[in-house]
Amino acid sequence: MLRFSHNGVGIAYIDVPPHDGGEGPAVLLIHGFASNHAVNWVGPQWVKSLTHAGYRVIAYDNRGHGQSDKLYDPEAYTSQAMASDGIALLDHLGIQRAGVIGYSMGARNAAFLARANPRRVACLSLGGLGYRLIDGIGLPPSIADALEAPSISDVKDPMGRMFRAFAEQNRQDLKALAACIRGSRQTMPIDHVRLMTTPTIVCVGTTDPIATGGEKLAAVMPDATYFAIEGRDHNTAVGDKSHRAAVVDYFNRYLKS
């Protein structure tokens, strides 16, 4: 992976050109909690789908995740701080305007990025994120306790156990992830969401118990559409073929016009 430093935090990333070797529009990918760029975007074929559609794809490991620096102060993981890593990466690469795709926590970060830098974001995809952007705080704090438990066998909460297993499977730093959960739980006031004029597609699985109210979130935004990922939950929605196709089709309208 490539690497750059933002305010002293090392961020690992990939920069993949379009499949045809051209100079296509840029798309920035922001992964979800306890994941990394490979698990969220490479394995589920997002990078392949986007590069074959003619896009330059930039994907990075969020701070505290993957090959990026691990931090242990929750204050280092606010949604604003994590979003600033994405815009700093675009600055580092000299990209003035891009499409942005986020999933789950990455979608929350993408929303904060777009809200703070509307001229830099041509279009936006918020996957695995519903109305809790406004009225909720995302994943429960009990997940931090699960991550810090002596072992997964000590974790009784089903959601905590799921994320502990996922983090261990991805060989993540459990202490850093616990700090991330405690620090990255900001909501966005509804008045701010109503000012987000960036064309946005909100994509949520129809059986996702974490990201509820996707259609309601899209209705608040001035220029947003909702896409229901049929029969998919929070874990399976990210790699769904119809999800990828809907986002690529949506981005084609704004990045290839």
C-alpha positions in Angstrom: 0.0 0.0 0.0 0.9 3.6 -0.4 1.1 5.9 2.6 0.9 9.6 3.6 0.8 11.5 6.8 -2.1 13.8 7.9 -1.4 15.8 11.1 1.1 13.2 12.2 -1.3 10.2 11.6 0.0 7.8 9.0 -2.8 6.7 6.5 -2.3 3.7 4.2 -4.2 3.8 0.9 -4.4 2.4 -2.6 -4.8 4.4 -5.8 -6.0 2.2 -8.7 -6.4 3.6 -12.3 -9.3 2.8 -14.6 -9.2 -0.6 -16.1 -8.6 0.9 -19.6 -5.6 2.8 -18.5 -7.2 6.2 -19.0 -7.7 9.1 -16.6 -11.2 8.6 -15.3 -13.0 10.6 -12.6 -11.9 9.8 -9.1 -14.0 8.0 -6.5 -13.0 7.8 -2.8 -14.0 4.8 -0.8 -14.4 4.9 3.1 -14.8 1.6 4.8 -16.8 0.7 7.9 -15.9 -0.1 11.5 -13.5 -3.0 12.2 -13.0 -3.5 8.5 -10.3 -2.2 6.1 -10.1 -1.2 2.5 -9.5 -4.8 1.3 -12.3 -6.4 3.2 -14.9 -3.7 2.5 -13.9 -2.7 -1.1 -11.5 -5.1 -2.8 -12.9 -8.5 -1.8 -16.6 -7.5 -2.5 -15.6 -6.3 -6.0 -16.2 -2.6 -5.6 -12.7 -1.7 -6.8 -13.1 -4.0 -9.8 -16.6 -2.7 -10.7 -15.6 1.0 -10.4 -12.3 0.7 -12.4 -14.1 -1.3 -15.1 -16.6 1.5 -15.2 -13.8 3.9 -16.0 -13.1 5.4 -12.5 -9.9 6.0 -10.7 -10.4 4.4 -7.3 -8.8 5.6 -4.0 -9.5 3.6 -0.9 -7.8 3.9 2.5 -7.6 2.3 5.8 -9.3 4.5 8.4 -7.1 5.6 11.3 -7.0 2.8 13.9 -7.7 0.2 11.2 -5.8 -2.0 8.8 -2.3 -0.6 8.0 -3.0 2.9 9.1 -1.7 4.3 12.5 -3.3 3.0 15.6 -4.4 5.7 18.1 -5.8 5.1 21.6 -7.4 8.4 22.6 -11.2 8.4 21.7 -10.9 12.1 20.9 -8.7 11.2 17.9 -11.7 9.4 16.3 -14.4 12.0 16.0 -16.4 11.9 12.8 -14.9 15.2 11.9 -11.3 14.0 12.4 -11.9 10.8 10.5 -13.5 12.7 7.6 -10.6 15.1 7.5 -8.3 12.2 6.6 -10.3 11.6 3.5 -10.2 15.2 2.3 -6.5 15.3 3.2 -5.9 12.3 1.0 -7.6 14.0 -1.9 -5.4 17.0 -1.3 -2.3 14.8 -1.2 -3.2 13.3 -4.6 -4.1 16.7 -6.1 -7.8 15.7 -6.6 -10.1 18.7 -6.5 -13.4 16.9 -6.9 -14.5 13.2 -6.5 -17.4 10.9 -5.9 -17.4 9.5 -2.4 -18.7 6.1 -1.2 -18.9 5.2 2.4 -20.3 2.2 4.2 -21.6 2.1 7.8 -19.2 4.2 10.0 -17.5 5.1 6.7 -20.8 6.5 5.4 -21.1 8.6 8.6 -17.6 9.9 7.9 -18.4 10.5 4.3 -21.5 12.5 5.2 -19.3 14.7 7.5 -16.8 15.1 4.7 -19.4 16.2 2.2 -21.0 18.5 4.7 -17.7 20.3 5.4 -16.4 20.3 1.8 -19.5 20.4 -0.6 -17.5 21.7 -3.5 -15.1 18.8 -3.4 -17.8 16.0 -3.6 -19.5 15.6 -6.9 -21.8 12.8 -5.7 -22.2 10.7 -2.6 -23.2 7.2 -1.6 -24.2 6.4 2.0 -24.4 2.7 2.4 -25.4 0.9 5.6 -26.5 4.2 7.2 -30.0 5.4 7.9 -31.7 8.0 10.0 -29.3 7.3 12.9 -27.0 9.8 11.2 -29.5 12.3 12.7 -31.1 10.8 15.7 -28.8 8.0 16.8 -25.2 7.4 17.6 -24.5 4.4 15.4 -23.1 1.3 17.0 -23.7 0.8 20.7 -20.9 1.5 23.2 -21.2 -2.0 24.5 -19.1 -3.0 21.5 -16.1 -1.3 23.1 -16.5 -3.5 26.1 -16.7 -6.6 23.9 -13.5 -5.6 22.2 -11.7 -5.1 25.5 -13.0 -8.4 27.1 -10.2 -11.0 27.9 -11.5 -13.2 25.2 -14.5 -13.6 22.8 -15.8 -16.4 25.1 -16.4 -13.7 27.7 -18.6 -11.7 25.4 -22.3 -12.4 25.9 -23.9 -9.6 23.9 -24.6 -10.9 20.4 -23.7 -7.7 18.5 -20.6 -7.3 20.6 -19.6 -10.9 19.9 -20.2 -10.4 16.2 -17.9 -7.3 16.0 -15.3 -8.9 18.2 -15.2 -12.0 15.9 -15.1 -9.7 12.8 -12.2 -7.6 14.3 -10.2 -10.7 15.2 -10.8 -12.2 11.8 -9.3 -9.1 10.2 -6.4 -9.0 12.7 -7.3 -5.6 14.0 -6.0 -3.8 17.0 -8.8 -4.3 19.5 -7.7 -1.5 21.8 -7.6 1.0 19.0 -11.1 -0.1 17.8 -12.5 0.3 21.3 -11.2 3.9 21.3 -12.7 4.4 17.9 -16.2 3.3 19.0 -16.1 5.6 22.0 -14.9 8.6 19.9 -16.8 8.3 16.6 -20.4 8.5 17.7 -21.3 12.0 16.5 -24.7 12.8 15.0 -25.5 15.5 12.4 -28.2 18.0 13.2 -31.2 17.7 10.9 -30.8 21.4 9.8 -27.3 20.5 8.6 -28.5 17.5 6.7 -31.1 19.6 5.0 -28.3 21.9 3.7 -26.5 19.0 2.0 -27.2 19.6 -1.6 -24.7 17.0 -2.9 -26.5 14.4 -5.1 -26.7 11.4 -2.8 -27.9 7.8 -3.0 -28.7 6.1 0.3 -28.4 2.3 0.2 -29.6 0.1 3.0 -30.4 -3.6 3.3 -34.0 -4.4 3.8 -33.1 -6.8 6.7 -30.5 -4.5 8.3 -31.2 -3.9 12.0 -28.4 -1.4 12.4 -29.1 1.0 9.6 -32.8 1.7 9.8 -34.6 4.6 8.3 -32.6 4.9 5.1 -35.6 6.1 3.1 -36.4 8.6 5.9 -32.8 10.0 5.7 -33.0 10.4 1.9 -36.3 12.3 2.3 -34.6 14.9 4.5 -31.8 15.6 2.0 -32.5 18.1 -0.8 -31.1 15.9 -3.6 -31.2 12.3 -2.5 -32.6 9.0 -3.7 -33.1 5.7 -1.7 -32.1 2.3 -2.9 -33.3 -0.8 -1.0 -30.9 -3.7 -1.0 -33.4 -6.5 -1.1 -32.9 -9.4 1.4 -29.6 -8.1 2.8 -28.5 -7.4 6.3 -25.7 -5.1 7.5 -23.0 -7.5 6.7 -24.2 -8.9 3.4 -25.5 -5.6 1.9 -22.0 -4.1 1.3 -21.1 -6.7 -1.3 -24.4 -7.1 -3.0 -24.3 -6.9 -6.8 -27.4 -4.8 -7.1 -25.9 -2.3 -4.6 -22.7 -1.9 -6.6 -24.7 -1.6 -9.9 -27.0 1.1 -8.4 -24.2 3.2 -7.1 -22.1 2.9 -10.3 -25.2 3.9 -12.4 -25.9 6.8 -10.1 -22.3 8.1 -10.2 -22.2 7.8 -14.0 -24.9 10.6 -14.1 -22.7 13.1 -12.2 -19.1 12.1 -12.9 -19.5 11.4 -16.6 -21.8 14.1 -17.8 
